[in-house]
Amino acid sequence: MNSSEFRRRGKEMTDFVADYLDGIEGRQVYPDVQPGYLRSLVPSTAPEEPDAFEDIINDVERIIMPGVTHWHSPYFFAYFPSANSYPAVLADMLCGAIGCIGFSWAASPACTELETVMMDWLGKMLKLPEAFLAGEAGEGGGVIQGSASEATLMALLAARTKATRRLQAASPGLTQGAIMEKLVAYSSDQVVATLGTTSCCSFDSLLEVGPICNKEDVWLHIDAAYAGSSFICPEFRHLLNGVEFADSFNFNPHKWLLVNFDCSAMWVKKRTDLIGAFKLDPVYLKHSHQDSGLITDYRHWQLPLGRRFRSLKMWFVFRMYGVKGLQAYIRKHVQLAHEFEHLLHQDPRFEICAEVTLGLVCFRLKGSNKLNEALLERINGTKKIHLVPCHLRDKFVLRFAICSRTVESAHVRLAWEHISQLASDLLGAEKE
């Protein structure tokens, strides 16, 4: 494919993507396929001769789309949002075209410097304490990880290294092995200090946990994977109170801030704590500016060596939506969640199982777990909407998360009518 054909096919792909997203509401949100469906639809080996682009595009609709769960459908209410926006898609296209592997400043200076600045932009949107920002000479700073799980692992490994070195400095006779077998990591049943848990969007009290961690010299990592996006709104910023006690903080713009996956934002108060755990400088990665104190080599902030130009997505989205546009998007989702909550309150057959703080409603039919398992099976079996469950204490609970960028009040009301009718059918069958 030369540049001339790329121009033509690129325009066609743009139309395909726009048509897909424009028409996604008409597609069945959850696929009908069985495990292994795809193997029989494709050849057992790669083609010896090139295939035509038209054939590939036709096979996208014939082979791929039947097996796609449409996360951006306005009838997708499962898990948490997965961010999607046209500016981010365009930025990803540019990222792919530039194709740099930004492990060091020298590998592509713009890749490193834009990420540092975008993480400062985002930190200021959240009103993070100054200590977490890089600025021009700060001790902290931000980095884009692939996921919140990755960020948690990075924090854990950095905390382990810091504790080990501190103890060895105090007692030089201690071996690393002797220290490692005695180290303890403290967690709740949600893993780390969490703002907006996956199951029910509950919040740990940082103002209680934080001072204890600081007093005992325990590394505090905070995970706000879903909820963190909402902290750009002044009315939700109080949920982040106590972050000043943390050593590291993470949330996922790729969930609820219109920046496509993957983009997990992580900040540390002292970059040396993170770099100290992972720094490795083989001669082939050294460059003339690395000891200047003016630049960042992000390979020391992450597990992989290579990294994509992910900050382009943030730059495009932040500029094309503006802070006010992003705030309006968050507020709309929260309002829709409260609308669904209101509909539930009007039906005495249902109960709400957790406070509705942001865009998640946890609910169930009053009755047994078996009854609610049967309701969820009917909901997902009809494939008009898609939900996933959770367990809250011993109760089987249905989660209704506002997810799609295009979801409106009408979609929420149709979803409620569908759930209500299926509940009536189920309860009627139970009586027979």
C-alpha positions in Angstrom: 0.0 0.0 0.0 1.6 3.3 -1.1 0.7 6.7 0.2 -1.8 7.3 -2.6 -3.8 4.2 -1.8 -3.4 4.9 1.9 -5.1 8.3 1.4 -8.0 6.7 -0.3 -8.3 3.8 2.1 -7.8 6.1 5.1 -10.8 8.1 4.0 -12.8 4.9 3.6 -11.8 3.7 7.1 -12.8 7.0 8.6 -16.2 6.6 7.0 -16.4 3.0 8.2 -15.6 4.1 11.8 -18.0 7.0 11.7 -20.8 4.8 10.3 -20.1 2.1 13.0 -20.3 4.6 15.8 -23.3 6.4 14.3 -25.1 3.1 13.9 -24.0 1.3 17.0 -27.4 1.7 18.7 -28.9 -0.5 16.1 -26.4 -3.4 16.7 -27.1 -6.1 19.3 -25.0 -5.0 22.3 -23.8 -8.5 23.2 -22.9 -11.2 20.6 -24.6 -14.5 20.0 -21.4 -16.4 19.1 -20.1 -19.5 20.9 -16.5 -20.0 22.0 -14.3 -20.9 19.1 -16.7 -19.4 16.5 -14.0 -17.5 14.6 -11.6 -20.3 13.7 -13.9 -21.9 11.2 -14.4 -18.5 9.5 -10.8 -17.8 8.6 -8.2 -19.9 6.8 -5.9 -22.1 8.9 -2.8 -20.3 7.6 -1.9 -16.8 6.4 -2.3 -16.0 2.7 0.7 -16.6 0.5 -0.4 -13.7 -1.8 -1.8 -10.4 -0.7 -5.5 -10.1 -0.1 -7.5 -7.1 -1.4 -8.4 -4.4 1.0 -12.1 -4.7 0.0 -12.1 -8.3 1.0 -10.5 -7.5 4.4 -13.1 -4.8 5.1 -15.9 -7.1 4.1 -14.5 -9.7 6.5 -14.6 -7.2 9.3 -18.4 -7.2 9.1 -18.7 -10.9 8.3 -16.1 -12.3 10.9 -15.3 -9.6 13.5 -18.5 -7.7 14.2 -20.6 -10.8 15.0 -18.1 -11.4 17.9 -17.9 -7.9 19.2 -19.3 -6.8 22.5 -20.3 -3.2 21.7 -18.8 -1.3 24.6 -19.8 2.0 23.2 -23.5 1.1 22.6 -25.9 3.3 24.6 -27.3 0.0 25.8 -24.1 -1.1 27.4 -24.3 -0.7 31.1 -21.7 -3.2 32.3 -18.4 -2.9 34.1 -17.4 0.8 33.9 -17.2 3.2 31.0 -14.5 2.7 28.4 -13.6 6.1 27.0 -14.1 6.8 23.4 -14.1 10.1 21.4 -13.2 11.2 17.9 -10.3 13.5 19.0 -8.7 10.5 20.8 -9.2 8.2 17.8 -7.5 10.8 15.6 -4.7 11.2 18.0 -4.2 7.4 18.1 -3.9 7.5 14.3 -1.1 10.1 14.6 0.5 8.1 17.3 0.6 5.1 15.1 2.0 7.1 12.2 4.8 8.7 14.2 5.5 5.2 15.6 8.2 6.2 18.1 9.2 4.0 21.0 9.5 6.6 23.7 11.6 4.8 26.3 13.9 7.8 26.8 14.0 11.5 26.1 16.4 11.0 23.3 14.2 8.3 21.7 11.7 11.1 20.9 11.9 14.3 23.0 8.3 15.4 22.2 6.9 12.0 23.4 8.5 12.5 26.8 7.9 16.2 27.2 4.3 16.3 26.1 3.5 13.5 28.6 5.1 15.3 31.5 3.2 18.5 30.6 -0.1 16.7 30.0 0.2 14.9 33.4 0.7 18.3 35.0 -2.3 19.7 33.1 -4.4 16.8 34.4 -3.1 17.0 37.9 -4.1 20.7 38.0 -7.5 19.8 36.7 -7.9 17.5 39.7 -6.3 20.1 42.0 -3.7 17.6 43.1 -1.2 18.9 45.7 1.8 20.7 44.1 4.1 17.9 45.3 2.7 15.5 42.7 3.4 17.9 39.8 6.7 17.9 37.8 6.6 21.6 37.0 10.1 22.8 35.9 12.0 21.5 38.9 9.5 19.5 41.0 10.4 16.3 42.9 7.2 14.5 41.8 5.5 14.0 38.5 3.2 11.9 36.4 3.5 9.0 34.0 1.0 7.2 31.8 0.7 3.5 32.7 -1.2 0.9 30.8 -3.7 0.1 33.5 -4.5 0.8 37.2 -3.3 -2.8 38.0 0.1 -1.9 36.4 0.2 1.3 38.5 -0.5 -0.6 41.7 2.2 -3.1 40.9 4.7 -0.2 40.2 3.8 1.4 43.5 4.2 -1.9 45.4 7.6 -2.6 43.9 8.8 0.9 44.5 7.6 0.8 48.1 9.4 -2.5 48.6 12.6 -1.2 47.3 12.4 2.0 49.4 11.7 0.0 52.6 14.5 -2.4 51.9 17.1 0.4 51.3 15.9 2.3 54.4 16.3 -0.8 56.6 19.7 -1.7 55.1 20.9 1.8 55.8 19.8 1.6 59.4 21.2 -2.0 59.8 24.0 -2.6 57.3 24.3 -6.3 58.4 20.8 -7.1 57.2 20.7 -8.9 53.9 18.0 -8.2 51.2 16.7 -11.7 51.6 16.3 -11.3 55.4 14.4 -8.0 54.9 12.2 -9.3 52.1 10.8 -12.2 54.1 9.6 -9.8 56.8 8.0 -7.0 54.7 4.3 -6.6 55.0 1.8 -5.0 52.6 -1.5 -3.9 54.1 -4.7 -4.1 52.1 -8.5 -4.3 52.4 -10.7 -6.8 50.6 -10.5 -4.2 47.7 -6.7 -4.4 47.5 -5.3 -0.9 48.1 -6.8 2.4 49.3 -9.6 2.9 46.9 -11.7 5.8 45.7 -14.7 4.3 43.8 -14.5 0.5 44.2 -15.3 -1.7 41.2 -18.2 -3.5 42.8 -20.2 -0.6 44.3 -18.2 2.6 43.9 -17.5 3.0 47.6 -14.8 5.2 49.0 -12.1 4.6 51.6 -11.5 7.5 54.1 -8.1 8.9 53.2 -8.3 11.3 56.1 -8.3 8.3 58.5 -5.9 6.0 56.6 -3.4 8.7 55.5 -2.1 10.0 58.8 -1.6 6.5 60.1 0.4 5.6 57.0 2.5 8.7 57.3 3.1 8.2 61.0 4.2 4.6 60.5 6.3 5.4 57.3 4.1 3.1 55.2 3.8 3.9 51.4 0.2 4.8 50.6 -1.0 4.2 47.1 -4.5 5.4 46.1 -6.4 3.8 43.2 -9.3 5.9 41.8 -9.4 4.1 38.5 -13.1 4.9 37.7 -14.0 7.7 40.0 -10.9 9.8 39.5 -12.2 11.5 36.4 -15.1 13.0 38.4 -12.7 14.9 40.6 -12.3 17.5 37.8 -15.8 18.7 38.9 -15.7 20.9 42.0 -18.7 19.2 43.5 -16.9 15.8 43.5 -13.4 17.0 44.4 -14.0 16.5 48.2 -13.9 12.7 47.4 -10.2 13.2 46.9 -9.6 14.9 50.2 -6.6 13.3 52.0 -4.6 12.6 48.8 -2.0 14.8 50.3 -1.0 11.9 52.5 -0.3 9.6 49.6 3.0 8.6 48.1 1.3 7.7 44.7 -2.1 8.2 43.1 -3.6 6.7 40.0 -6.8 6.9 37.9 -7.8 5.9 34.4 -8.7 8.7 32.0 -9.4 5.8 29.6 -12.5 5.0 31.7 -14.4 8.2 32.0 -12.5 11.1 30.5 -12.9 10.5 26.8 -9.3 9.4 26.3 -9.3 6.0 24.5 -7.6 3.0 26.1 -4.9 2.7 27.2 -4.2 5.7 29.4 -3.8 5.2 33.1 -2.5 8.3 34.9 -0.1 7.8 37.8 1.6 10.4 40.0 4.3 10.1 42.6 5.4 12.6 45.2 9.1 11.7 44.8 10.1 10.4 41.4 13.4 9.1 42.9 11.4 6.5 44.9 10.0 5.1 41.6 13.1 5.5 39.5 15.2 3.9 42.3 13.3 0.6 41.9 13.6 0.3 38.2 16.6 2.3 36.9 18.8 0.4 34.4 21.2 2.1 32.1 22.9 -0.2 29.5 25.3 1.7 27.3 23.0 1.4 24.2 20.3 3.4 26.1 22.6 6.2 27.4 22.4 9.6 25.9 24.2 12.9 26.4 21.4 14.7 28.2 20.4 12.0 30.8 22.5 13.4 33.6 21.5 17.0 33.1 18.7 16.9 35.6 16.4 18.6 33.1 14.9 15.5 31.4 12.9 12.4 32.2 13.6 8.9 30.9 10.2 7.2 31.3 11.6 3.7 31.0 12.6 4.0 34.6 8.9 4.7 35.6 7.3 1.5 34.2 7.7 -2.2 33.7 8.1 -2.3 29.8 10.9 -0.7 28.0 8.9 0.6 25.1 6.0 3.0 25.2 3.7 4.7 22.7 3.1 8.4 22.3 -0.1 8.2 24.4 0.0 11.8 25.6 -1.2 12.9 22.2 -4.7 11.5 23.1 -4.8 13.6 26.2 -3.6 16.7 24.3 -6.2 16.4 21.6 -9.1 15.6 24.0 -8.2 18.3 26.6 -7.9 20.9 23.9 -11.0 19.9 21.8 -13.4 19.5 24.8 -11.9 21.9 27.3 -12.3 21.4 31.0 -15.9 22.7 30.9 -16.8 20.2 28.2 -15.3 17.3 30.2 -17.1 18.4 33.3 -20.4 18.6 31.5 -19.8 15.0 30.2 -19.2 13.7 33.8 -22.2 15.6 35.1 -24.5 14.2 32.5 -23.6 10.6 33.3 -24.1 11.2 37.1 -27.5 12.8 36.3 -28.5 9.7 34.3 -27.5 7.4 37.1 -29.7 9.4 39.5 -32.5 9.2 37.0 -32.2 5.4 37.0 -32.1 5.5 40.8 -35.3 7.5 40.8 -37.1 4.9 38.6 -36.0 2.1 41.0 -37.4 4.0 44.0 -40.8 4.1 42.3 -40.9 0.2 42.1 -41.3 -1.4 45.6 -40.1 -4.8 44.2 -36.6 -3.5 44.0 -34.0 -2.3 46.5 -30.9 -0.1 46.0 -27.9 -1.7 47.6 -25.3 1.2 47.8 -25.3 4.9 47.8 -25.4 6.4 44.3 -22.5 8.8 44.3 -21.4 8.9 40.6 -22.5 6.9 37.6 -23.1 3.5 39.1 -26.4 2.1 40.5 -26.3 -1.2 42.5 -29.7 -2.8 42.8 -31.6 -6.0 43.1 -35.1 -7.5 43.4 -36.1 -8.0 47.0 -35.7 -11.7 47.5 -33.1 -14.4 47.1 -29.8 -14.5 45.3 -31.2 -17.2 43.1 -34.0 -14.8 42.0 -31.6 -12.1 41.1 -29.3 -14.5 39.3 -32.3 -15.6 37.2 -33.2 -11.9 36.5 -29.7 -11.2 35.3 -29.7 -14.3 33.1 -32.9 -13.1 31.5 -31.5 -9.5 31.0 -28.3 -10.7 29.3 -30.0 -13.5 27.5 -32.3 -11.2 25.6 -29.2 -9.1 24.6 -31.1 -5.8 24.5 -28.9 -4.4 27.2 -25.8 -5.7 29.0 -25.1 -5.7 32.7 -22.7 -7.5 35.0 -23.2 -8.4 38.7 -21.3 -8.1 42.0 -21.5 -9.5 45.5 -22.1 -7.0 48.3 -21.6 -8.9 51.5 -23.7 -12.0 50.8 -26.1 -10.5 48.3 -26.0 -11.0 44.6 -26.4 -7.5 43.1 -26.9 -6.1 39.6 -24.7 -3.2 38.6 -26.1 -0.5 36.2 -23.2 1.7 35.1 -23.7 4.7 32.8 -21.0 4.0 30.2 -21.5 5.2 26.6 -20.6 8.7 25.4 -23.9 8.7 23.4 -26.2 7.4 26.2 -29.3 9.6 26.8 -32.2 9.6 29.1 -34.3 7.7 26.6 -31.8 4.8 26.6 -31.9 4.7 30.4 -35.7 4.7 30.4 -35.9 1.9 27.8 -33.4 -0.1 29.8 -35.6 0.3 32.9 -38.7 -0.7 31.1 -37.0 -3.8 29.8 -35.7 -4.7 33.3 -39.1 -4.1 34.8 -40.9 -6.2 32.3 -38.4 -9.1 32.7 -38.8 -8.8 36.5 -42.6 -9.1 36.0 -42.2 -12.1 33.8 -39.9 -13.8 36.3 -42.0 -13.1 39.3 -45.1 -14.3 37.4 -43.3 -17.5 36.5 -42.3 -18.0 40.1 -45.9 -17.9 41.3 -47.1 -20.4 38.8 
